[in-house]
Amino acid sequence: MTRLTRAVRGLVTALAAALAVTAASATAQAKPEPKAPKDFVALRSVDPTILQEMRYFTPHNFVGRRIDGYEQPICILTRPAAEALHKAQFTLLRKGYTLKVYDCYRPQRAVNHFVRWAEDLDDQAMKGEFYPNVDKTRLFEDGYIAEKSGHSRGSTMDLTMVRLPARPTRPYHPGEPLMPCYAPKGDRFPDNSIDMGTGFDCFDTLAHTLDPRIQGEQRTNRLLLKDTLESLGFVNLAEEWWHYTYKPEPYPDTYFDFPVSRKSLIGAD
């Protein structure tokens, strides 16, 4: 073996050793994803009859793409919140309705995604449906976007009601023409929800639960949802007819960041 060959071989060996150390260091530094506490559950394991249309797993939301942290289209809640929702579902089924959830537990990384989107004033792809009358520069000031969300504590959900028998909602096709979320029900996106006066995630004062301009059947529908849930310990956010939090919250001061997926649940079915 020549000196040159030995030198090249030594160089290759040293390089391989350095790469191995680098790879081992990277592996050691990679942190495993956080897990949910044991009292978080998949809603479907508590009540499989509640419909789930998890909007942030899809591009049909005010951002226009899947949101960070939504790895599967499932609703995750604290067990007390899920069990109370099950009781509400039992009441509404007897009246010919089913609940449908749009969002439940929301990881902090998703909230951070919303904040980044709100700060990007050039990205207004979904304005025509979700915030047609709101200047994007006012999203923080008007309270539509915030750096923290009660959803991240695990006992808050966004939901509506669907008349039985439930018809499926057709898929949203990115790039399709957008209609304002406050347009008449027959004109806006054909969600299978009963008429609540606006669509979900409508950045408009018409979405305020008791806005006096919402009357007739629309107001009756909102009040049926509100009265049913409030009788079981839920509290409505006055600015959003779809937003409810179960009280008392098991984690009133903790904002979780585990992904929305079954593998985040300890002991999940």
Number of C-alpha atoms within 10 A of each C-alpha: 5 7 8 9 10 11 11 12 12 12 12 12 12 12 12 12 12 12 12 12 12 12 12 11 11 11 10 9 9 8 8 6 11 12 18 23 13 13 14 23 27 23 25 16 12 15 16 11 16 20 21 19 18 20 20 24 21 18 16 19 20 22 19 17 15 16 22 19 20 22 15 15 18 22 24 28 27 25 19 18 26 27 16 18 25 20 14 19 22 17 15 19 15 9 11 13 20 23 22 20 20 22 24 30 29 31 23 22 18 21 22 16 15 18 17 12 17 21 13 11 11 9 13 18 14 22 21 15 24 26 21 19 13 14 12 21 12 12 17 14 10 14 10 18 17 15 12 13 17 21 23 25 25 31 28 28 25 21 21 24 26 21 16 11 9 14 11 12 12 10 10 14 9 14 9 7 10 17 17 20 26 23 14 14 17 9 12 16 19 14 19 16 22 17 20 25 24 24 26 24 21 23 27 19 15 19 23 19 22 17 14 9 11 18 14 9 13 14 18 14 17 22 16 13 20 19 12 17 22 17 10 15 16 23 17 21 13 14 18 21 28 27 25 24 23 23 17 13 16 16 14 13 10 11 18 20 20 22 24 26 18 20 16 19 21 14 11 12 9
